[in-house]
Structures are given as structure tokens and as C-alpha cells.
């Protein structure tokens, strides 16, 4: 195995480093997030797209850079941005989940309408999936849409909807064919959060901030052309989105950036004048995490290779969400241990907290606990890995519970 870059990729690496040297000072601060991007972040995102460091393989006709997929180029971008602790670009639900879904199964008109403003951060999306009685068993959603006067009319209730309080649009899973089996009766709609009849109720979490929401729909009218793949195909579309969601949650680039931030924190934090990175306990934990992040990056390269070849990665894909969230939580846990009480005061201020490093680390740590549940709980993920990936016997059904999640 030859791990050396070719001349082509060495030249590309030099190009990326030169971009960072010239434009790095304009980068927004890394870390934090989970809010509407400010002007500095939007300008940075547009610059990244123009140079091919965001939206790299998205066709030019839809606002992307239009490059052919290249596993090593993607790895070089992630590595160099992570090493320099430069903002890697906006990565929200619209960009990481909806855009690849539309590129895979959306119409040309839907891609032309939604992809460009989404990847630029001009349109923010939220995901209307979970309901009070349809979380892990997602196919049991009860929110309904019926056709009246050339529109879908939506009524129902969603919960744990991240970003709904500031989102412009929602991709919604709802029931349009009530007489069909539950997996066959769903549809996937795109709707404006400014539509009359939508009520958003923020849910304050242990971070002190309202990052999740309940969303209520009362006779919400959605144009008929804002459906992806047609009526009854929602389960198929939803699972394409979930595939990209789980890949995004376990993205090695984000973990690499977090590791770099952690290294800088341990170098800067001192006890009796000695940096924590020199303390045996912290250094040992850091080195173990560094090795795991390197292994995770190699695993992501395998997945990118499968994608470039048009191959199904199977089990390799199934472990991404579970492994990535566990590793991310352990990275933030080490940072919180290093900070001690610092940052807790700012964190306790909730929405009014300043986005300093200490508050961001503590917020990430608490938010990461939620990620162990969101996007498919760790227990559900272990079942999927065991049953679908390793071929183990299915978990027994418990009488009276309605079965397991799909």
C-alpha cells in the first residue's frame, strides 16, 4: 500500500494551504454553532463554494463547484482545515441532509429551486420527523396531509425539531395514504415555516438553550409540487435522508476539528504554570482519542471510496452514527474535565451566554448527550448493526408494546 500523495494531490494540498494562508484570517470562529449563520459566516461559506472547499461535488447548475468526486481531495481539505483550525463551512440539516436527498431523488426543478440558496446558508431547514408517539418507530407518524383545492392540507404535531424556531423551511414526513400499510402511506413534503397554521414552541434543554422545538400544524397548506418522489414514497425518501443524517453526525472532519480545538485547549490551560497537555492523565486520554480520530478518518475514507465507486458500504455505513457520536462525546468530556468550573457560569445564562470557548465546550458536552439519542438512539443503532450488519437474530418482540422501531 502506497500512502504517499501523487503529484496531482500534492499540488492540490499546496493549493489548499495557500488558500488558508491568504484567507484564513477571515474565517469565523470554529465550535459553537446551532444558530442562524451571521453575515461573516455567510460570506465565508460563499468564498468556500467559489474555491471548491464547500459544495465541491454539487453541480454548477445548482450553485456548487462542480468537481468530480475525489476521495483524496476531500480528505486533504478536511485535514488541512482541521490542522489550521479554520471553519470548514456551514454544515446544517439542509446542507448535509436535504441537499443530497434532492440530488439523489428530487426533480430538476426542486434542485434548481432549493439547492443553491441552501448550500449558501440563505435558507435554513429543519426536519419534521419525530412525534410524541413516533420516535424510534418513525413509520408510525400520525401527522396527516389531505389534498384540498390543489394543496396538501397538513394537521398534526412534531417534536424534538431542531432549529425550527429560526428555520425558513421544513422537510416533513407525514401520512397521506391512511388506508395503506404504515410504511407505504407516507409522503415527504417541503414547506415554508412562514405558512399560516404553524406554531413553534421551543423546548429548553439542560444546555439552558432552546435548541429543540415542538411544532403544531393546523390546516397548513402546501403546494402539490412540493412533494419529493410523489405520494406514498415518503418512507423511501426519509431513509435516504436518514442515511445522510447519520453520515453527517459521524463525520470525521468535525471530529478532527474538535480534536484540534482540544489540543489547543490543553496547551493553553495550565495548573501551577504547567500546561495540562504535559500532565500524564490528560496526555494519555488525548493520545487515545487522537488515535481513534485517525482511525475514524480512515473509516470515512473507506466510505468515500464506496460512494465514489457507487457501492453500498453495508456494515461500514451502519456504524457511523453510533461510533461518531460516542467519540464526539468523549472528546468534549475531556475538554470539560480540563476546564473544571470555568464556563459553567456562562452556560447557566442559557440564551444570553457569550460564545466563549469554555461555554461552547460545556454546551457541546451536554448537546452531545442528546446526539446519542437523536438520529436513532445508540440502543437502536446497536440493534441495527447486530441484526442488519452482522446477521444476528432479531430482538424478541415484547407483547403489548407494538413491536420495535423500524
N, C-alpha and C positions, 0 to 999 in steps of 0.2 A: 504494500500500500504506500503510495506516494502522497505525503501530506503537504508538500510544497505547492505554492501557487504557481500557475502558469504565468508567462509573461503578460498575457492579457489581464489576468486577475491582479497581478502586482501593479500594473498600470492603473487599474480601477481602484485599488486600495490607495494609491498615491492621490488619485483624484478626490476620493472621499476625505482624506486627511487635509488636502488643500482647501476643500470647502469648509471643513471645520475650523481650520486656521483663520480663514478670511471671515466667516460668518458666525462662528461660534459665540462671540460676544453678544450677538443679537438673540441668542437662544433664550426662551423663557426658562424659568427655574424648573428643574425636574422634581418629581414627587408631588404629593398632594393630589389635586385634581378633583373629579367628581363634582364639577360645577360647569356652568356655561363658559366656554373659552373667551378670554378677553381679547382685545384688539391685537396685543403683542403676539399672542398665541396664534390668532388667525393669520397674521402677516407671516409668521414663521412657517405655518402649515403651507401657505401658498408658495413660499420660497422652496420648501422641500419638494413639493409637487413639481415645480418648474425644473428642478435639478434631478428629479427621479429618485428622491430618497423617501418619498411618501407617494402612495398611489402608483408605484413603479410599474406594475404589470397591468393596470387598468387601461383599457383602450383610450387613445387620444380623443376619439369622438365622444367619449363620456367624461372628459375632463382629466384623465390620468396622463401618465408619462408615456405609456405605450411600449414599454420594453418587453422583450421576450423573457419568460421565466428563466432564472439562473440561480441555482441553489447557492453557489459560492458568492455571487454578488449580494444576495440577501444576507448571507452570513457576515460578509465584510462590512456592510452598512451597519448591522446590529452591533458588531464587535467594536467598530471604530467610534460609533456614537456612544456606546456604553463606556468605553475606555475614557473618552473625553468628558463624560457626564453631561452630554448635550441632549436636549429634549428630542426624543425620537419622532415627534409628531403626535397629532391627536389620534387617540385610539378609543373611540366610544362605541356604543351599541350600533349606531348607524353605519359607521365605517367598518367595524370588524364583523358585523353580523348581517345587517340588511344588504349592504352593497354586494358582497359575494353571493348572497342568495339571489338577488336580482340578476346578477351577471350569469348565474347558472340556470335559472328557470323563469326570469322575468321577460316581458316583451321588450322589444327595441324601444318602444315609446316610453315604457316605465324607466328603462335605463337612462334614456336621454333626459327625462324629466327630473329624476331623483339623484342619480349618482354624482354628478358634478357638484351641486351645492352641498351634498352630504360629505364628500371627502374633503371639501374645503372648510368644513365646520360651520357652514352658514345655516344648515338645517340640522337640528338635534332631534334624535329619535329616542323613543322609549319602547319597551317590549311588553305588550299586553298578553301575557300567557297565564300566570298563576292566578288561581281563585281560592277563596276560603276552603272549598271542598275539592279542589283540583290542583294539587301541587305536584307531588311525585307522580300521581296518576293523571297526567296532563290531559289525556284524551277524554276525561270526564268533564271538561269545561261546560258550563251552563249558559254563559253569555250567548245570546241568540241574535241573529240578524235575519229579517224577512224582507222580501222585495216589495216595495210600495212606490208607485209613481216614479219609476226609473232610478230608485235609490235603494241601497240596503238601509234598513232602519234597525239600529242596534240598541238592545237593552240588556243590562247585566252589571257585573261587579268584578273588578280585578283587584289584586292585592300584591304587595311586595314589588310594585312597579318602580324600578329605579329611574330617576331623572324626570319622572312625569311632571313634577312641579315647575320645570323650566323647559321641557321638551316642546318642539314645534309639531312633531308628528309621532304617530304610534303605528307599529305593525302589530296587528291584533289577530289572535286566534279565537274564532267564535263558531257557534253551531248554526249552520244554515240548512241542514238536511236532517231534521229531527227524527224522521222515520227510518233512517239508515243506521247500521251499527255504529257505535260511537266513534271509531277511528275513521269511518267513511263519511261522517256527517259534518265535517269541519271545513271551514274556509279561512283564508289568510287575507285580511284586508289592510289597506294603508289609509289612515285617516288623519286629518288635522286635529290637533289638540285645541284649536280655537273654535271647533264646531259647537254650536249650541247644544246643550244637553249633557255636556261632560262636566263632571265635578271631581276635582282632585283634592284629596285630604292627606296632607303629609303625615308620615309616621316617624316620630323622633326615636332614634335608636340610642344604644348605650354610648355611641360616639358623642352624643349631645347634639347631633345634627339630624335634620330630616332628609335622609337620602333615599328612603323608600316612600311609597305612597299607596293609598287606596284610590281607585278610580271608579266612578259610578257613571253609567251610561243610561240616559233616559231619552228614548226616541231620537237617537243620534243618526243623522242622515249622511250616508257615504255614497258618492257616485259609483255606479256599477263598474266603471272601468278601473277602479282602484282595488281590484282583486288580483292576486297572483296565482296563476295557473287554473283559475276557474273554480266553480263551486264543487265542494266535496274533495278537493285536493289539498286542503289545509294541513292535514297530518303529514303528508309528504313534504310540503314546503317547510313546515315548522321544524321537522327533523333536519332538514338541510341547514336551517338557521342554528339549531342546537349544535350541530357538528362544528360550525364556525365559532359559536359561542365558547364551546369547551376548548377548542384550539386556542382561542384568544385568551381565555382565563389562564391557561398554562403556557403562555408564550414565553420562550426563553429570552427574548430581547428585554422584556420588562423585568425579568428576574436578574438579568445581567446588570441593568441599570440600578436595580435595588442593591445588588451586591457592591457595586462601585460606590454608591452612597454610603453603604455600611462601612466599607474600608475607610473612607474619608472621615466618617464619624468616629471610628475607633482611633484614628490617628490624632484627631483634634481633641478628643475627650481625655483629660488627664486626671490622675489621682496622685497627689503628692508630687506633681511635676512629671510623672511618668505616663506616657500615652497608654491607653487601655490595650492597644494592639500589641504591646510588649508584655502584657500580663498573660501568663500561661493559660489560664482558663478561657479568656476571651480569644486568644490566638488559636487555641485548639478548636474551639467551636467555629471560628471563622474559616479555618482551613478545611474543616469537614464540609461546611456549607459551600465553600469555593469549589471543592471537588464535585459536589452534587450539581452545582450550577453548570460546570463544564460538561458533566455527563448529560445534563438536560439539554444543553445546546447541541450536543452531538445527536441526541434523540430527535430534536427538532429538525436537524439537517436530514435525518432519515425520512422524516415525514415530508419535508420539502421535496426530496428526491422522488418519493412516491407520487406526490402531487404533479411534479413535472413530467413524470412518465405516464400519468393517467391511471395509476394503480391504486387499489384500495389497500390502505395500510393495515386494516383489520385491528388486531390486538394492539398494535403500536399506537394507534389513534385513541383507543379506548382508555388508555392510562393517563392521557394528557391532563384532563381536568383534575382528576384526583391527585396525581403527583405534583402538578404545578401549584395547586392551592396549598397543599401541605408544606411544600418547600417555601412558598412565599410567606406563609405564616411564621415559619421558623426563622426566616431572615429578619422579619420585623420584630420577632420576640427577642432576638439578640440585641437589636438596637434599643428596645425598651429597657432591657436589663442594663445596658451601658448607660442610658440616660438617667436611670433612677427616677427621682421625683420630678426632674426637670420636664417641663412640657405638660404635666398634669394640670397645672393651674390654667394654662391657655386652653387645654382641651375641655376643661369644665365649663368654659364660657360658651360652648356649643357653636351656634351660627356666628357669634361675634368673635370667635377666636382668630388670632392672627395666624397666617400661614407660615410660621417659622418651622425650622427643621424638627424641633422637639415635638411640637404639636402635630406635625404631619406624621412623624413616626408613630406616635401613640394612636392617632386616628387610623393609620394603616393597619396597626396591630389589631384594633377592635374590628375594623371593617373586614379584615382577612378571616376572622372567625365566621362572619356572615357568608363569605365566599366558600367556606367548607360546606355550607348548606345550599346556597344559591347555585343555579345552573345544574342541579342534580346533586343531592346530598352525597357525602362521602360513603355512607352506607349503601345507597342506591348504586353509586359508581362501582363499589367493590362487587356488588351482585352482578352488574353488567359485565365487568371484567371476568369474573369467575364463570358466569353462565354462557355469555356470548363469545368471550375471547378464549377461555380455557376449556369450554365444553363441560363444565361441572354440572351436576344435577341442579334443577331449578329449586329455589327455596319453596318449601311446602306452603300451600295456601292455609290461612287461618280462617276457620268457619266464622261467618258473620262479619268479616271485615271488608268484604267486597273485593278481595284479592289484592295483588301487588300492583305497583305502578308499572306502566308500560315502558 
